[in-house]
Amino acid sequence: MSSIALDHPAATTDALRWRDGFLLGHAPLDDMHREFVEVVAALQTAPDADLPAALARVTEHLVAHFAQEDGWMQSTGYPATECHVNEHAAVLATAREMPALLAAGRTEVCRRFAQELASWFPGHADYLDAPLAHWMVHQRFGAGKPVVIKRRDAA
């Protein structure tokens, strides 16, 4: 299980942006991931005065996103449900700590949280969500893996 670590500097200061490399081949999951990228990028680039609203949007998204994925895993008997659900819970717990820290003037912690979400997402998508997408496609069609056509990312 992993979580968002706030005790070290974020790996990047660039805002998260969508790229085809994030596509997993399960349209509902891909749509949620696009929205995740949008709300995290908005949090990363928000002026201090807008941080509370941007943080609320991220948390709202995380609650809905994780509930949807957790529901899919539970309803289909996904084998790696526990690990995946635990990771969601850890990230959401951190998100829920942020409003109090932000209210106490700790904008740097909120900004680090945004950076950590951006750093966490690619690995989570590759190692936990991609197998879930495969499972979901297999459950729906009985065989096969998602077919994903990706454009080469611009350098």
N, C-alpha and C positions, 0 to 999 in steps of 0.2 A: 504494500500500500504506500502511496506517496501523498504528499500534501504540498501546499504552496509554502515555501520557506521564505520568511521575511527577515532572516538574520544575516543575510549577505547581500551585496549589491546585485541588482538585476543584470542579466547577461547582455541586454541590449537596451538602447534608448530609442530605437526606431519603433514607430507605431506598427502594430500588427496589420497586415493586409492580406486579403484573400489571394490565393494562388491555386491553380488547378491541382497542384500536388496534394492539396487537402481533400480532393474528391475521393469518396469511398465507394460510390456505385449504388448507394441506397438513398434515393432522392429525399425522403423525409429527414434522414440524418444529415445529408449534405446541406439541406436548407437550414437546419438548426445550426450547423457549423458556420455557414455564411453569416447568420445573424450573430453568432458568438463573436466572430471576427469584427463585425461592425460595432457591437457594443463595447468590446474591449478596446478597440482603436479609439472610440469616442472617449472612453475613460482615460486612456493614455494621453490624449491631446486636449482634454478639457482644461479651461482656465480654473484656477482655484475656486472661484465663486460657483462654478458649475459642477464641481466634484461630487457634492451630495446627490444631485439628480442623476449624474452619469453612473455613480456607484449603485444607486437604487435600481437603475435600468439593468446593470450587469447582474445584480443579485436576483432580480425578477426573472431575467433570462435563465440564469443558472438553475433556479428552482424549477422552472418549466422544462428546460432542456434535460436536466438530470432525472426528473420525474418521468418524462417520456421514455428515456433510455432504460431506466430502472423497470418501468412497466413492461417494455418489450422483453427484457431479459426474464422477468418473473413469469410472464404469460407464455413464453415459449420454452421455458426450461433451459435457458442458456447455461452451459456448463461453468463458465467463469463469472457467474453473477456476483458472488460474494466479494471478490477482489475489486471488481469494477464499481459496485455499489459503495464499497468502503472508500474508494478514491473519491467518488462524487461527494460523499458525506464529509470527507476531510476538507475538500476545496470549499464546499458550502459553509462549513463551520468557520473557516477563515474569512469568507465573505461577510458573514454575519457579525464578525468582530469589528469590521471596518467602520461602520457608522459611528460607534462610540469613540474610536480613535480619531476619526475625522472631526467629530464635534469637539474633541479636546485640542484641536489645532494640529494634529499629526498628519498633515497633508503628504509629507514625504513617505509615510508608511502606506498610505492609500496609493500613491504613485508607484511605489515598489510592488504593491499587490498587483496593480495593472500590468507592470512589466513581467512579473512572475507568471501571471495568467498567460501572457503572450509567449513566454518561454516554455511553459508547461504544455500548452495545447498541441503542438506538432507531435510530441512523443505520445501523448495520451491518444490522439487520433490514430497514429500509426500502430501502436501496440495494444490498445484496448478497443477502440472503436472500429478499426478495420476488421478484426475478427468478428465483431458483433454484426457489422454490415454483411460479411460473408454468411454468417449464421442466418440472418434475416432473409437474405436472398435464397439460401438453401431451404429454409422453412417454407417460403412462398412457392418456389418452383420445383422443389424436390431434388435438385442437383445443381451443380455449377457454382461459380463464383460471380460476383458483380463484374460487369464489363465497364471499364472506366477508360475514357479517352482523355488524355491530359495534354495540354499545350506545354511546350517547353517554357519554363520561367525565364523571363528576361534577366540578363545579368546586370 
